[in-house]
Amino acid sequence: MIKADLINKISKEMNISKQEAEAGVNLFFQTIKEAILRGEEIELRG
């Protein structure tokens, strides 16, 4: 799965535009990146 696949899936499942889904995906990855740069541990469970 690539980023575009994730955006398409979120857009379809949540009935939102691809632009809105892309904004959410970008925010998610940016938040993770910032946490890593601060030295925080990242855990994705479930």
N, CA, C and O of each residue as an XYZ file, in Angstrom:
184
protein
N       0.858     -1.179      0.000
C       0.000      0.000      0.000
C       0.898      1.235      0.000
O       1.856      1.329      0.768
N       0.571      2.160     -0.863
C       1.294      3.429     -0.897
C       0.375      4.529     -0.364
O      -0.815      4.311     -0.136
N       0.947      5.699     -0.174
C       0.198      6.821      0.399
C      -1.091      7.104     -0.380
O      -2.133      7.355      0.225
N      -1.030      7.067     -1.698
C      -2.218      7.337     -2.522
C      -3.315      6.307     -2.262
O      -4.497      6.650     -2.255
N      -2.932      5.050     -2.051
C      -3.919      4.012     -1.730
C      -4.610      4.319     -0.409
O      -5.826      4.178     -0.285
N      -3.831      4.736      0.565
C      -4.378      5.083      1.876
C      -5.347      6.259      1.762
O      -6.426      6.237      2.354
N      -4.966      7.268      1.012
C      -5.826      8.438      0.801
C      -7.136      8.028      0.129
O      -8.210      8.458      0.549
N      -7.050      7.207     -0.905
C      -8.262      6.749     -1.598
C      -9.172      5.953     -0.672
O     -10.389      6.144     -0.685
N      -8.597      5.067      0.129
C      -9.381      4.242      1.052
C     -10.087      5.110      2.089
O     -11.277      4.925      2.347
N      -9.367      6.047      2.680
C      -9.955      6.932      3.688
C     -11.052      7.779      3.060
O     -12.124      7.941      3.642
N     -10.789      8.316      1.881
C     -11.774      9.135      1.180
C     -13.068      8.362      0.954
O     -14.161      8.869      1.207
N     -12.930      7.140      0.478
C     -14.105      6.313      0.181
C     -14.845      5.910      1.455
O     -16.065      6.053      1.538
N     -14.111      5.409      2.441
C     -14.735      4.895      3.665
C     -15.387      5.992      4.506
O     -16.404      5.756      5.158
N     -14.799      7.190      4.492
C     -15.316      8.284      5.316
C     -16.211      9.235      4.530
O     -16.759     10.190      5.080
N     -16.352      8.954      3.221
C     -17.176      9.793      2.353
C     -16.740     11.260      2.408
O     -17.552     12.169      2.579
N     -15.422     11.456      2.254
C     -14.856     12.805      2.209
C     -14.050     12.929      0.919
O     -13.763     11.932      0.256
N     -13.692     14.151      0.575
C     -12.923     14.357     -0.652
C     -11.506     13.805     -0.487
O     -11.008     13.632      0.625
N     -10.883     13.538     -1.618
C      -9.499     13.074     -1.579
C      -8.591     14.143     -0.979
O      -7.601     13.824     -0.320
N      -8.928     15.404     -1.207
C      -8.132     16.488     -0.646
C      -8.212     16.487      0.881
O      -7.208     16.699      1.561
N      -9.405     16.248      1.412
C      -9.568     16.184      2.867
C      -8.835     14.974      3.440
O      -8.182     15.070      4.479
N      -8.945     13.853      2.765
C      -8.254     12.647      3.219
C      -6.742     12.846      3.174
O      -6.030     12.431      4.088
N      -6.258     13.477      2.117
C      -4.824     13.733      1.993
C      -4.344     14.652      3.106
O      -3.264     14.444      3.659
N      -5.130     15.658      3.438
C      -4.759     16.564      4.525
C      -4.643     15.797      5.841
O      -3.722     16.037      6.622
N      -5.570     14.880      6.086
C      -5.521     14.072      7.300
C      -4.315     13.152      7.333
O      -3.653     13.028      8.364
N      -4.028     12.510      6.221
C      -2.870     11.616      6.134
C      -1.582     12.413      6.324
O      -0.686     11.986      7.053
N      -1.489     13.561      5.673
C      -0.298     14.396      5.823
C      -0.118     14.853      7.268
O       0.998     14.853      7.786
N      -1.205     15.241      7.914
C      -1.136     15.653      9.314
C      -0.670     14.501     10.194
O       0.160     14.692     11.083
N      -1.196     13.313      9.950
C      -0.793     12.130     10.711
C       0.714     11.905     10.590
O       1.406     11.773     11.599
N       1.219     11.861      9.359
C       2.641     11.602      9.159
C       3.511     12.736      9.696
O       4.591     12.480     10.228
N       3.065     13.968      9.566
C       3.823     15.100     10.091
C       3.903     15.025     11.615
O       4.951     15.307     12.197
N       2.812     14.650     12.254
C       2.782     14.521     13.706
C       3.740     13.429     14.171
O       4.462     13.610     15.151
N       3.748     12.300     13.473
C       4.667     11.209     13.798
C       6.112     11.668     13.608
O       6.967     11.409     14.454
N       6.377     12.345     12.501
C       7.730     12.828     12.211
C       8.218     13.769     13.307
O       9.354     13.650     13.767
N       7.376     14.694     13.722
C       7.756     15.643     14.763
C       8.043     14.937     16.083
O       8.981     15.301     16.792
N       7.245     13.936     16.414
C       7.464     13.178     17.649
C       8.799     12.440     17.597
O       9.534     12.413     18.584
N       9.110     11.848     16.460
C      10.386     11.145     16.301
C      11.548     12.120     16.462
O      12.537     11.809     17.124
N      11.427     13.288     15.861
C      12.491     14.284     15.956
C      12.701     14.777     17.386
O      13.797     15.210     17.742
N      11.646     14.711     18.206
C      11.765     15.075     19.621
C      12.290     13.913     20.458
O      12.479     14.044     21.668
N      12.521     12.786     19.812
C      13.046     11.621     20.505
C      11.992     10.767     21.180
O      12.321      9.900     21.989
N      10.737     10.999     20.860
C       9.660     10.224     21.462
C       9.558      8.850     20.809
O       9.891      8.671     19.637
N       9.091      7.891     21.593
C       8.849      6.550     21.078
C       7.467      6.515     20.428
O       6.507      7.072     20.962
N       7.377      5.865     19.288
C       6.113      5.765     18.563
C       5.626      4.319     18.630
O       6.376      3.390     18.330
N       4.378      4.137     19.023
C       3.764      2.812     19.043
C       2.415      2.895     18.338
O       1.581      3.738     18.669
N       2.214      2.025     17.381
C       0.927      1.929     16.692
C       0.368      0.548     16.995
O       0.827     -0.452     16.443
N      -0.610      0.499     17.862
C      -1.171     -0.789     18.287
C      -2.584     -0.956     17.759
O      -3.281      0.009     17.447
N      -2.976     -2.209     17.671
C      -4.357     -2.515     17.297
C      -4.513     -2.541     15.866
O      -5.613     -2.783     15.369
